[in-house]
Amino acid sequence: MSGGKRIGRPSKGKNGFHSSSYEEDSLSLDVRVEENLLAIVGGDENQPTPIHSVPLMSSFNDRIRPILDAVDQLRHLMVMKEGIQLPTIVVVGDQSSGKSSVLESLAGISLPRGQGICTRVPLIMRLQHHTSLIPEMFLEFNGKTTQTDEANVADDINIATEEIAGSGKGISDAPLTLVIKKNGVPDLTMVDLPGITRVPVHGQPDNIYEQIAGIVMQYIQPEESIILNVLPASVDFTTCESIRMSRQVDKTGERTLAVVTKADKAPEGLLEKVTADDVNIGLGYVCVRNRIGDESYDNARMEEANLFATHPLLSRIDKSIVGIPVLAKKLMQVQATIMAKCWPEIVRKINEKLNGNVTELNRMPKAMSSVAEFLTAFMEFIGSVKESLTKILVRGEYDEYPDDPNMHGVARVVEMFNQYSDELFNCPESEHTRNFLMDEIRVLDDAKAIALPNFLPRHAFLSLLQRKVERVSHIPFGFVEKAWAYFENVVWCVSRHHTENYPQVLLTTKRACQNLMVKMREQSTDWVSELVQMEKLTDYTCNPEYLNEWNMLMSHRQTFIDEVQKNESSKMKIEGFGEVEIVNLRAYQPLLSQAFDLKMRMTAYWKIVSRRLVDCMALHLQLCVRNLVSKELEKEIVTELMATNGGKLEMMLEEAPSVAAKRKRLNASIELLREAKDVLSNIMGNVSA
């Protein structure tokens, strides 16, 4: 093979497909194919075709045929369902516009005729010049191929149409391909669509217009489509529904060619119509005469040539835009032009789509066929889950979930701890100015004993402490519930992410996570209960801040007692408290000194208790999370796995239906696109030759 690089074979991924594109010189292929096609188009299309130009085929048939075959092969492979549009000449026209007559003249065969819609499915007509004088014809539909001939082709098309669209007058968007290999026909591929009608006839659905319009728009909308608009000479072009539709998708008319039929039936004003171009036909007009009755195709063309040469009105029309031979040549030139324009994009899209599908397939987990493979994948899953949870809940990394703030674990836990701390330090029990000294006085009043008056009863302090701890105990319990609810959500999200492709493992993991979270939550709840009980049991701290705080607060005792005894004001300021009410305290002056001491002791000690409830909780949860990640989760999942189905691991091999369907779809797409690559490779060889 000369020119360009040979097709390479890169390394395979875990699913057995190449993870990069073929190492072919696609640009070289694109350029050579495009240059070849542009050379084909290079002829002067304005030169008139001799009136007896028989056969219709042009001298560049042999050069365009390989390219056209390639496009037809791609169409047969249905690459369009992969989002790859192919250059197509789409024949549209209102009902009874003469579409069938035009196509018959180009193909030299008889198509179905009759009242109403004759074409009920998209008919892909592949015309190919054939050196043999014996034509070859066959139909392709519903995955099968049937032979036909000139005498029976119309009947066979009707039979195939009924099989596709059903008997009656309904339509279908499933295509029917007619391949015609015949001496003298132009190398063309065209799609003939049902004629547009607004009024349903008997046996047609009420929404027949909408159905036909949907099919027409489906084919003419892609930028790669050339619209061959068939217009009868007898109508005002601006009123044709086919013109309205084509202008919707091709406003500039740059990809619309018009063929005007029945020129002999309405010659008056035809020259003015095609000259004025009120409907903006960018690729121009071709006027033709329909074959009449049993005329042979050769005779029909001779009559057509004579008509445009001798008719007093029609002879004034430029010979470069009249006659079936001109139409054939123009269509071939348009076809070559659109191929030259679209070919590089087709190559690029096939490469891009194939590489993308291969990459996506290789990213999918390998389908498991044995217990050993499952165990290997399972251990990888466990390792992945542990690593992800370590990142999220221990190290504070969130690169796996950059856009999901809820999965930024350490940051969210710190936020919860800050809220927990604020709630403890701002709860009513931490508000020391509220009912200043009244709780202490009531406790001391209940702790009266026959003893010296300047001794502070310890059980009074403990009673007050127990009451305060009990009142705030709901806060750490609530925090534990909130924290473990968050941990459960994170663990489940991570586990689900790593097991979503294996439904059996996913269910097992979900049960394991739920069971483990119940256990861990119960352990933390029991621990908090013990912590609360310890705080209520006794008072102790070795923190020197306690004594420093108490001594500082007690230094204001005498000033406070003197102010109360003065009986001059209702409030006073105390350092560390701010302004407090003292008017109600004058009735309890014998207990003021002890109550003040008890208040200051509790104030200093309560700071220690509150910090301990926060600090110990933080240490406890960090230990629990580390145990959860390092051993508890793995142990729970393995235990649940072995308990599932009596330990029969074979039950775990099944893929999720969605995953299996995706794998099947990707494999089918890759196979199709690889065949398309082979088609492109063959074209490269032909062009090089």
Order of alpha helices (4+ residues) and beta strands (2+ residues): alpha-alpha-beta-alpha-beta-beta-beta-alpha-beta-beta-alpha-beta-alpha-beta-alpha-beta-alpha-alpha-alpha-alpha-alpha-alpha-alpha-alpha-alpha-alpha-beta-beta-alpha-alpha-alpha
